[in-house]
Structures are given as C-alpha cells and as structure tokens.
C-alpha cells in the first residue's frame, strides 16, 4: 500500500486495506477461541502444558532480567492453538496475487554457530532467485559473520573484537570471516524444487492439486516421503513439504493458497504472536515441533505479517537442543531464511540473468 492509500507495486487494488484485514483476522481469532472453548478440559490441559514449555524457552520470563532481545532470538507470546486464522488469511492474500512471468525471491539466510570464546555468531548470506517456467537464475553474496545477540556482541568486544572465528561445523572445524564477498551468480538452469524424495519441475508444480485435501494426500504419499507417516512425524513432514514449496518453488497463486490451507489444517500447528524475525520485523509465527539428531527438538516456523499476509521468514527455533549443541537454548534460531521480496513479476530480469 502506498503512502497515499493507493495500491503499491504488486498489490491487488481490489484487496482489502490492512486495517480491514486486521479486523477480519481479529474476528476469525475470536470465533476460533469461542469454538475451542467448547471442546473442554482436555484441550485446556494440553494448552497449559504447551504454555509451561513455552515459559521455559522465552527469554526475559518473569523473575529473570529481560535483556534487550536480538531480532533473531525473540520467541514471543503463545496464542491459542487449533484452527489457524493466520494461515487462512495468508491463503486469501496469496490467492489474490496475479501470476507473472517470473517468480522473484530475495532475502538473507543465516546459520548460527558457537565460537571458541563461548558466544554465538551468525553466518549470513544474501540471495536472489528469479524463476520462470523454463529457467532459473540465482545470485548469492556472503555478508560476513557477526555476533548474534547483544550479549554476544558484548562478549565479542571483551575478547578484542576478532574479525574471524573457528567454529565446529559438519563434523570438522571451519573459519568464519566478518568480511563480505562479491556476488556470485549461477544460471540459467532448469528450475526444480526438492520435496521429500521428489524433484518437481514448474510443469509438475502446475499439475499439483489445489484442493487442500488432495494436496495433503500428495505431499504425504509414501512415494514422496519414503515411508508411511502418522502422528507428529506426519505433521512435521507435511509442514516441511508445504513450507518448502511456499518458500522455494515458483508456485502459482492458487497453489500457494492451497499450501497455506494445508498448513492451517495441521492439528499440532502452534501460533506465537509478537515474534521478531531475523531482519527485525514483527509478525506472527506458526509452526510445528520437529526432531532430528543434528538439531534436537526445534520448532519449524513460518513468520507472517498479519496485516498483509506476507511470509517474512522461515526459522528453526531451538526447543531442546542435542548434546553437541547445548548452547542452542531459549529459542535460538539454528538456521533461518528471511525474505525481503517474494512476488510474481513480468520483469525486467536483473543484470546478471
């Protein structure tokens, strides 16, 4: 939305204004809370348990000095779980977008490491991707590593402000530098996205069902996942597949809307309000708990701007880290991707394409 109230670039002039969307979202939340209240004591007990877990990982909880939080580490306030109006609103927003010739995605990805001095640094990389039905162009630029949070910056200063760090990674030791590097470009290549064991081309993406139930069946197909899935493991894999297509694939507006609706129907999705993403923007997180040997228990979360339905970031926020990453406590993001731009456009292509 432009400052004069008119639609900005890439926006639908007929879409509701942000204030209208906020009111609609509030109404949906109120209705969702009313329905969940009728379910009874069982859900209330589950919600209390979830809240107890959240209280363990939220920095600055009652009785603890609340240090100034880093944009990458704020966990936020737990909201009601169950039916998810945030994701349904994002679906409606996605469906209104007009498909162009290219899918343009730009942002920053990061990975967090423990230094030999005991504080955390994040390795950051800027990226840009342009995808059409036939080709894909990418660009990446290393932005340099830096201390993750204010407390890490303080420790960095106390240790002489080094410009490089040795960290453990991938079973060995690597050196991270604070220096930026030039852009590196690749392409054109045939566009494809990996989902489970499948590699989908743009034509195959266009053939995916946009009915949420049929799309869920496809994403959980043993041929895609490699096994028959049930319970929380199925929820985690389904969330990963849908989130991967939303963030990595040149999916059509109708398919993006269906993916959000698939996510909205996952019973174990947890909503967390007032979350700050890695670029310092405030949104609402929706995510599921997943586990892996390398990451322990973590929340795979999407952070969404409720006013616009825009996907801001995907973050792996630690809950119970594995022994080799015992530093990843308090919701530390083990890795993330934050999006500055994610839209359909007719071009022109960037200079490197």
C-alpha positions in Angstrom: 0.0 0.0 0.0 1.4 3.4 -1.0 1.6 6.3 1.5 -1.4 7.9 -0.3 -3.5 4.8 0.4 -3.4 3.5 -3.2 -2.2 0.1 -4.1 1.6 -0.3 -4.2 3.7 -2.3 -6.7 2.5 -5.9 -7.0 -0.6 -5.3 -4.8 -4.2 -6.0 -5.8 -6.1 -2.7 -6.0 -9.2 -4.6 -5.0 -7.7 -6.2 -1.9 -9.0 -5.1 1.5 -6.9 -2.4 3.2 -4.6 -3.5 6.1 -7.0 -2.2 8.7 -9.8 -4.1 7.2 -7.7 -7.3 7.1 -6.7 -6.8 10.8 -10.4 -6.5 11.8 -11.3 -9.7 9.8 -8.4 -11.5 11.4 -9.4 -10.5 14.9 -13.0 -11.7 14.2 -11.7 -15.0 13.0 -9.5 -15.4 16.1 -12.4 -14.6 18.3 -14.6 -17.2 16.6 -11.7 -19.8 16.8 -11.3 -19.1 20.5 -15.1 -19.5 21.0 -15.2 -22.9 19.3 -12.1 -24.2 21.2 -13.7 -23.1 24.5 -16.5 -25.6 23.9 -14.1 -28.5 23.5 -13.5 -28.7 27.2 -10.9 -29.6 29.8 -8.7 -31.9 27.7 -7.6 -29.1 25.3 -7.3 -26.7 28.2 -4.9 -29.1 29.9 -2.9 -29.5 26.7 -2.7 -25.7 26.3 -1.5 -25.4 29.8 1.3 -27.9 29.2 2.3 -26.1 26.0 2.4 -22.8 27.9 4.6 -24.4 30.5 7.0 -25.5 27.8 6.9 -22.0 26.3 7.7 -20.4 29.6 11.0 -22.4 29.7 12.2 -21.1 26.4 11.0 -17.5 26.4 13.9 -15.1 27.2 13.1 -12.5 29.8 10.4 -14.6 31.6 9.0 -13.4 34.9 11.7 -13.3 37.6 14.5 -13.1 35.0 16.2 -9.9 33.9 14.9 -9.2 30.4 18.0 -8.3 28.3 17.4 -6.4 25.1 16.5 -9.2 22.7 18.1 -9.8 19.3 15.7 -9.8 16.3 16.9 -13.4 15.6 16.1 -14.8 19.1 12.7 -13.4 20.3 10.2 -16.2 20.9 7.1 -14.2 21.6 3.8 -14.9 23.3 1.9 -18.2 22.8 -1.5 -17.7 21.2 -4.4 -20.1 21.1 -3.8 -23.3 19.1 -6.2 -25.3 16.9 -7.8 -23.8 13.8 -5.4 -21.3 12.3 -6.9 -17.9 11.1 -3.4 -16.5 10.5 -2.7 -19.2 7.8 -6.2 -18.9 6.3 -5.8 -15.1 6.0 -2.4 -15.7 4.3 -4.1 -18.1 1.9 -6.6 -15.5 0.9 -3.8 -13.0 0.4 -1.9 -15.4 -1.8 -4.9 -16.2 -3.9 -5.3 -12.6 -4.8 -1.8 -12.2 -6.2 -1.5 -12.2 -10.0 0.9 -14.6 -11.6 3.6 -13.0 -13.7 6.3 -14.4 -16.0 8.9 -14.7 -13.2 8.9 -15.6 -9.5 11.3 -13.2 -7.8 12.6 -14.0 -4.3 15.3 -12.0 -2.4 16.4 -12.2 1.2 19.0 -13.3 3.7 19.8 -16.8 5.1 21.8 -17.5 8.2 23.3 -20.3 10.3 24.3 -19.9 14.0 27.5 -21.2 15.5 29.2 -21.3 18.9 32.7 -19.7 19.0 35.7 -20.9 21.0 35.1 -18.0 23.3 31.6 -19.2 24.2 29.4 -16.6 22.4 27.3 -17.1 19.3 27.8 -15.8 15.8 25.6 -16.0 12.7 27.0 -16.6 9.2 24.8 -14.6 6.8 24.3 -14.8 3.1 22.2 -12.6 0.8 20.4 -14.4 -2.0 18.2 -13.6 -5.0 16.3 -16.0 -7.3 14.4 -15.4 -10.5 12.4 -18.4 -11.8 10.3 -18.8 -15.0 8.6 -21.9 -16.4 11.8 -22.6 -18.3 14.8 -21.2 -16.5 16.1 -20.2 -13.1 18.8 -17.6 -12.2 20.4 -17.2 -8.8 22.8 -14.9 -7.0 24.4 -15.2 -3.6 26.7 -12.9 -1.6 28.4 -13.7 1.7 27.6 -10.8 4.1 30.1 -11.8 6.8 29.6 -13.4 10.2 28.7 -11.3 13.2 27.7 -11.7 16.9 24.1 -12.9 17.1 22.7 -11.0 20.1 23.6 -8.0 22.3 25.1 -10.3 24.9 27.2 -12.0 22.1 28.4 -8.6 20.9 29.4 -7.6 24.4 31.4 -10.8 24.7 33.0 -10.2 21.3 34.1 -6.8 22.4 35.5 -8.2 25.6 37.6 -10.7 23.6 39.2 -8.0 21.4 36.7 -7.8 18.6 38.1 -10.5 16.4 37.3 -10.5 12.7 37.2 -14.3 12.3 36.2 -17.3 14.3 36.9 -21.0 14.4 33.7 -23.0 14.8 32.6 -26.6 14.7 30.6 -27.5 11.6 29.8 -30.6 9.6 32.0 -32.8 11.8 35.0 -30.6 11.4 36.3 -27.1 12.0 35.8 -24.1 9.7 36.8 -20.5 9.9 34.2 -17.8 9.6 35.2 -14.2 8.5 33.4 -11.0 9.2 34.4 -9.7 5.7 31.8 -9.5 2.8 32.4 -11.2 -0.5 31.3 -10.2 -4.0 28.2 -11.5 -5.6 28.4 -14.9 -7.3 25.8 -15.8 -9.9 24.6 -19.0 -11.4 22.2 -19.9 -14.3 20.2 -20.1 -16.3 19.4 -23.6 -15.2 16.3 -25.8 -15.4 14.2 -24.8 -12.4 13.3 -27.6 -9.9 12.5 -27.9 -6.2 13.1 -30.9 -3.9 10.2 -32.1 -1.8 10.9 -35.2 0.2 12.3 -37.7 -2.4 10.6 -35.9 -5.3 12.1 -33.3 -7.6 9.4 -31.1 -9.1 9.6 -29.0 -12.3 7.4 -25.9 -12.9 5.2 -28.0 -15.1 4.8 -30.6 -12.4 4.0 -27.8 -9.9 1.3 -26.6 -12.2 -0.2 -30.1 -12.2 -0.4 -30.3 -8.4 -4.0 -30.3 -7.0 -5.2 -27.1 -5.4 -7.8 -28.8 -3.3 -6.2 -28.8 0.2 -7.2 -32.4 1.0 -5.9 -33.8 -2.3 -2.7 -31.7 -2.0 -2.1 -33.1 1.5 -2.6 -36.6 0.3 0.0 -36.0 -2.4 2.6 -34.4 0.0 2.3 -37.4 2.4 2.4 -40.0 -0.3 4.9 -42.7 0.7 6.5 -42.3 -2.8 7.2 -38.7 -1.8 8.2 -39.2 1.8 9.8 -42.7 1.5 7.6 -44.2 4.2 4.1 -44.3 5.7 3.8 -41.4 8.2 1.4 -41.0 11.1 1.1 -38.7 14.1 3.5 -35.9 14.9 6.0 -37.2 12.4 3.4 -36.8 9.7 2.6 -33.3 10.9 6.3 -32.3 10.8 6.9 -33.8 7.3 3.7 -32.2 5.9 4.6 -28.8 7.4 8.1 -29.1 5.9 6.8 -30.1 2.4 4.3 -27.3 2.3 6.7 -24.7 3.7 9.4 -25.8 1.2 7.0 -25.3 -1.7 5.9 -21.9 -0.3 9.5 -20.6 0.1 11.5 -22.4 -2.6 9.1 -23.0 -5.6 7.6 -20.8 -8.3 4.2 -21.9 -7.1 1.1 -20.3 -8.7 -1.1 -18.1 -6.5 -3.8 -20.9 -6.4 -1.2 -23.5 -5.3 0.3 -21.1 -2.7 -3.2 -20.6 -1.3 -3.8 -24.3 -1.1 -0.5 -24.8 0.6 -1.4 -22.3 3.3 -4.7 -24.1 3.8 -2.9 -27.4 4.1 -0.8 -25.9 6.9 -3.9 -24.4 8.5 -5.4 -27.9 8.9 -2.5 -29.4 10.7 -3.8 -30.0 14.2 -0.4 -29.6 16.0 0.4 -26.2 14.5 1.2 -23.7 17.2 0.7 -20.0 16.9 3.0 -17.5 18.6 2.3 -13.7 18.5 4.7 -10.8 18.5 7.7 -12.6 17.1 10.6 -10.6 15.7 12.1 -12.1 12.6 15.9 -12.1 11.7 15.5 -8.8 9.9 13.9 -7.1 12.8 10.3 -7.2 11.6 7.4 -8.2 13.8 5.0 -10.9 12.8 3.1 -14.0 14.0 4.8 -17.4 13.9 3.1 -20.6 13.0 5.0 -23.8 13.4 5.3 -27.4 14.5 7.7 -29.3 16.7 10.2 -31.5 14.8 13.2 -33.5 15.9 16.4 -34.6 14.2 19.8 -35.9 15.5 21.6 -32.8 14.4 19.1 -30.2 15.8 17.3 -32.0 18.6 13.8 -30.7 19.2 13.0 -27.5 17.4 10.1 -25.5 16.1 9.9 -25.3 12.3 8.1 -22.0 12.0 6.9 -19.5 9.4 6.7 -15.9 10.4 3.9 -14.0 8.8 2.9 -10.3 8.7 -0.7 -10.5 9.7 -1.6 -7.1 8.2 -0.6 -8.1 4.7 -0.5 -11.9 4.8 3.2 -11.7 3.7 5.6 -14.5 4.5 8.5 -12.9 6.3 10.8 -15.8 7.3 11.2 -19.5 7.9 13.1 -20.2 11.2 14.3 -23.3 13.0 13.9 -22.2 16.6 15.5 -24.5 19.2 13.4 -26.1 22.0 15.6 -28.9 23.4 19.0 -29.0 21.6 21.1 -32.1 21.2 24.2 -32.6 23.4 26.5 -31.3 20.7 24.5 -28.0 20.5 23.8 -27.4 24.2 24.3 -23.7 23.6 21.1 -23.6 21.4 18.7 -22.7 24.3 16.0 -20.1 24.7 14.7 -20.4 21.2 18.0 -19.7 19.5 17.5 -20.0 15.7 19.8 -22.7 14.5 19.2 -21.5 10.9 16.8 -19.3 9.0 15.7 -17.7 5.7 14.2 -14.2 5.8 12.5 -12.7 2.7 12.7 -9.1 1.6 10.9 -9.7 -1.6 8.8 -12.7 -2.8 6.5 -11.9 -5.6 5.4 -12.6 -9.2 6.6 -10.1 -11.8 6.9 -9.7 -15.5 10.4 -8.3 -15.2 12.7 -7.0 -16.3 15.3 -9.6 -15.4 18.3 -8.4 -13.3 21.6 -7.6 -15.0 23.2 -11.0 -14.1 20.5 -13.0 -15.8 
